[in-house]
Amino acid sequence: MNYRHAYHAGNAADVMKHVVLTLILERLNAKPAPYCVLDTHAGIGRYDLEGTEARKTGEADAGIRRLLSATNLPADLKVYLEAVRRCPDNTPGEPLRWYPGSPRLARSMMRADDRLILAELHAEDVRTLKAEFRDDPQAQVHHMDGWLALKAHLPPKQKRGLVLVDPPFEATDEYERLVQGLRLAHGRWSTGIYALWYPIKDRAAVWNLHQALENSGLPRILAAEYSWADEDRVERMVGCGMIVVNPPWQLDDRLRTVLPALQSAMSTGKGGWRVEWIAPE
């Protein structure tokens, strides 16, 4: 199996991304009409925190496990933490063993009429992902490039929904592809919610991304960032961000409550957080 994500499963970046995901899904669940979730870079579904890969870095110890042991957390984090605990094969009352990736996390919150579309490029990961959801008629797994999935699966039959774009950022042009992919997808389905993850390694690259999004002409673009280390660390990821297009009502206010709590629980006093509108209504 290709566990390229397992080394980082449950780390602070995963936590931040998945908190945003659960806040969006909670709002989608507030209305009865069914919705669709498209995950363009799905991975394998869930990760063994006691596996060889995860234990090599121990990143979950400073991420999800530290958050689970924190106290006085805001109510908006409870949905996420409950979804994490519900991940299959975790034993109630025992230390967390399995961490849900975005496919398993999203599926745990969906209703009977909702639909999950998962795209994954790596063949070994696709086999693992298909096995994870083999008995689930609401989940479809496709062996394809995530950027092509934006064209192949949008717009969905459901009028509401979320597109999660979480590329590995292994290519040098990934920021440009993020903007291009968003513009293509938004042109096909302008009413969908889009959540796009990006790493914070080079602040100039992030500024360029935000400027390109502002120049895109797309409305209602929210940016949320969380960092766990100072940005003077060269060529290492010190934080991450989420771009949310068409964010649900009050997502910005809820993130202004959640992100300081993550900062307090998982950082060592360095880094910071921010929530800002790149493009308003």
C-alpha positions in Angstrom: 0.0 0.0 0.0 1.1 3.5 -0.7 0.8 5.2 2.7 2.3 8.5 1.6 -0.2 10.4 3.9 0.2 8.1 6.8 3.4 9.7 8.0 1.4 12.9 8.7 -2.0 11.4 9.7 -3.7 13.2 12.5 -1.2 16.1 12.6 -2.1 19.7 13.2 -2.7 20.3 9.4 -5.1 17.4 9.3 -6.9 18.7 12.3 -7.4 22.2 11.0 -8.5 20.9 7.6 -11.0 18.5 9.0 -12.4 20.9 11.6 -13.3 23.2 8.6 -14.8 20.2 6.8 -17.0 19.2 9.7 -18.2 22.8 10.2 -19.3 23.0 6.6 -21.0 19.6 6.7 -22.8 20.5 9.8 -24.4 23.4 8.0 -25.3 21.3 5.0 -27.0 18.9 7.4 -29.1 21.7 8.8 -31.4 21.6 5.7 -33.3 18.5 4.6 -32.4 18.6 0.9 -29.7 16.0 -0.1 -26.2 17.1 -1.0 -23.1 15.7 -2.7 -19.5 15.7 -1.4 -16.7 15.4 -4.0 -13.2 14.7 -2.6 -10.7 15.2 -5.4 -7.6 13.8 -3.6 -9.1 11.2 -1.3 -6.2 9.1 -0.1 -7.1 5.8 1.6 -10.0 6.8 3.8 -8.5 6.2 7.3 -5.1 5.8 8.9 -3.6 3.6 11.6 -1.9 5.9 14.1 0.0 2.9 15.5 1.3 1.9 12.1 5.0 2.0 11.2 4.6 5.1 9.0 2.7 7.2 11.6 4.9 6.2 14.5 8.0 7.3 12.5 7.0 10.9 12.9 4.6 10.8 15.8 2.9 13.8 14.4 -0.5 12.7 15.7 0.8 13.0 19.3 1.2 16.8 18.8 -2.0 17.0 16.7 -5.3 15.1 17.3 -4.1 13.3 20.5 -3.1 16.6 22.1 -6.5 18.1 21.1 -8.4 15.1 22.5 -6.7 15.7 25.9 -7.4 19.4 25.9 -10.0 21.0 28.2 -12.4 23.9 27.9 -12.7 23.5 24.1 -15.5 25.4 22.3 -18.7 23.6 21.4 -17.9 23.9 17.6 -15.1 21.4 18.0 -17.3 18.7 19.5 -18.8 17.6 16.1 -15.3 17.0 14.8 -14.0 15.2 17.9 -17.1 13.0 18.0 -16.6 12.1 14.3 -12.9 11.2 14.9 -13.9 8.9 17.8 -16.5 7.2 15.6 -13.9 6.1 13.0 -14.3 2.3 12.5 -12.2 0.0 14.8 -11.7 2.6 17.5 -12.6 1.3 20.9 -14.5 3.6 23.2 -12.6 4.6 26.3 -9.2 3.5 24.8 -6.5 5.8 23.2 -7.3 6.7 19.6 -5.9 4.2 17.1 -7.6 5.0 13.8 -7.8 8.5 12.4 -10.4 9.3 9.7 -9.2 10.9 6.5 -11.6 13.3 4.8 -13.6 10.5 3.0 -14.4 8.6 6.3 -14.9 11.8 8.2 -17.4 13.1 5.6 -19.2 9.8 5.3 -19.7 9.7 9.1 -21.8 12.9 8.9 -23.8 12.2 5.8 -27.5 11.3 5.8 -29.2 8.5 3.9 -29.8 10.5 0.7 -26.5 12.2 0.5 -23.7 11.1 -1.9 -19.9 10.8 -1.6 -17.7 10.9 -4.7 -14.0 10.0 -4.1 -11.2 10.5 -6.7 -7.7 9.2 -6.2 -4.9 8.9 -8.7 -2.6 6.3 -7.0 -3.6 2.8 -7.9 -2.7 1.2 -4.6 -4.6 3.8 -2.7 -7.6 3.3 -4.9 -7.6 -0.4 -4.0 -7.5 0.4 -0.3 -10.2 3.1 -0.7 -12.5 0.7 -2.6 -12.1 -1.9 0.1 -12.9 0.7 2.8 -16.2 1.6 1.1 -17.0 -1.7 -0.7 -20.3 -2.2 1.0 -21.4 1.4 0.9 -23.9 2.3 -2.0 -23.6 6.0 -1.2 -19.9 6.2 -1.8 -18.3 6.0 -5.3 -14.5 5.6 -5.8 -12.9 6.6 -9.0 -9.3 6.0 -10.2 -8.6 9.3 -11.7 -6.7 12.6 -11.4 -8.3 14.9 -8.9 -8.1 17.9 -11.3 -10.0 16.0 -14.0 -12.6 15.0 -11.4 -13.7 18.6 -11.2 -14.7 18.4 -14.8 -16.0 14.9 -14.8 -18.3 15.0 -11.7 -19.5 18.6 -11.7 -22.2 19.7 -11.5 -23.7 16.8 -9.4 -27.3 15.7 -9.6 -27.8 17.2 -6.1 -28.2 21.0 -6.1 -26.2 21.4 -2.9 -22.8 20.2 -1.8 -19.1 20.5 -1.1 -16.0 20.1 -3.2 -12.9 19.4 -1.1 -9.6 19.9 -2.9 -6.5 18.7 -1.0 -3.6 18.2 -3.4 -0.3 16.8 -2.2 1.6 19.9 -3.4 4.3 17.8 -4.9 4.3 19.7 -8.2 5.8 23.2 -8.5 2.7 24.5 -10.2 0.2 23.3 -7.6 -0.8 26.8 -6.5 -1.6 27.7 -10.1 -3.5 24.5 -10.6 -5.5 25.3 -7.5 -6.8 28.6 -8.9 -7.3 27.2 -12.4 -9.2 24.2 -11.0 -11.4 26.4 -8.9 -12.3 28.7 -11.8 -13.2 25.7 -13.9 -15.3 24.1 -11.2 -17.0 27.3 -10.3 -17.9 27.8 -13.9 -19.6 24.4 -14.0 -21.3 24.7 -10.5 -21.4 28.2 -9.1 -23.6 27.4 -6.1 -21.4 24.7 -4.7 -19.2 25.2 -1.6 -15.5 24.8 -2.3 -12.9 24.1 0.3 -9.3 24.2 -0.9 -6.3 23.3 1.4 -2.8 24.7 1.0 0.4 24.5 3.0 2.2 27.5 4.5 5.9 27.1 3.7 6.6 30.3 1.7 4.6 33.3 2.6 5.2 34.9 -0.8 3.6 31.9 -2.5 0.6 32.3 -0.3 0.3 36.0 -1.0 0.4 35.2 -4.7 -2.3 32.6 -4.3 -4.6 35.0 -2.5 -3.9 37.7 -5.1 -4.7 35.3 -7.9 -8.0 34.4 -6.2 -8.8 38.1 -5.7 -8.1 38.7 -9.4 -10.3 35.7 -10.4 -13.4 37.7 -10.0 -15.1 35.0 -8.1 -17.3 36.3 -5.1 -17.4 35.1 -1.5 -13.9 33.8 -0.9 -12.9 33.3 2.7 -9.4 32.4 3.8 -8.5 30.8 7.2 -5.0 30.0 8.3 -3.5 28.3 11.3 0.3 28.0 12.0 2.1 26.1 14.7 5.6 27.6 14.3 7.1 30.9 13.3 7.4 31.6 9.6 11.1 32.1 9.6 11.6 28.3 9.3 12.9 27.9 5.7 11.4 25.2 3.4 9.4 23.5 6.2 5.7 23.6 6.6 4.8 25.8 9.5 1.1 26.0 9.0 -1.7 25.6 6.6 -4.7 27.4 5.2 -8.2 26.7 3.8 -9.8 28.7 1.0 -13.6 28.4 1.3 -15.7 29.7 -1.6 -19.4 30.2 -0.9 -18.9 29.5 2.8 -21.9 28.7 4.9 -23.5 31.3 7.1 -21.4 32.4 10.0 -18.4 30.1 9.1 -16.0 33.1 9.5 -17.3 33.8 13.0 -17.2 30.1 14.0 -13.6 29.9 12.8 -12.6 32.9 14.8 -13.7 30.9 17.9 -12.2 27.5 16.8 -8.8 28.5 15.5 -7.6 30.2 18.8 -8.6 27.0 20.6 -6.5 24.9 18.2 -3.6 27.3 18.6 -3.9 27.0 22.4 -4.2 23.2 22.4 -1.7 22.1 19.7 1.0 24.8 19.4 4.0 25.5 21.7 3.3 29.2 21.9 4.5 30.0 18.4 2.6 30.6 15.2 -0.8 32.2 15.0 -4.1 32.2 13.1 -6.2 34.5 10.9 -9.6 34.6 9.2 -10.1 37.1 6.4 -12.2 37.7 3.3 -10.3 37.7 0.0 -13.5 38.5 -1.9 -16.8 39.6 -0.2 -20.2 39.2 -1.7 
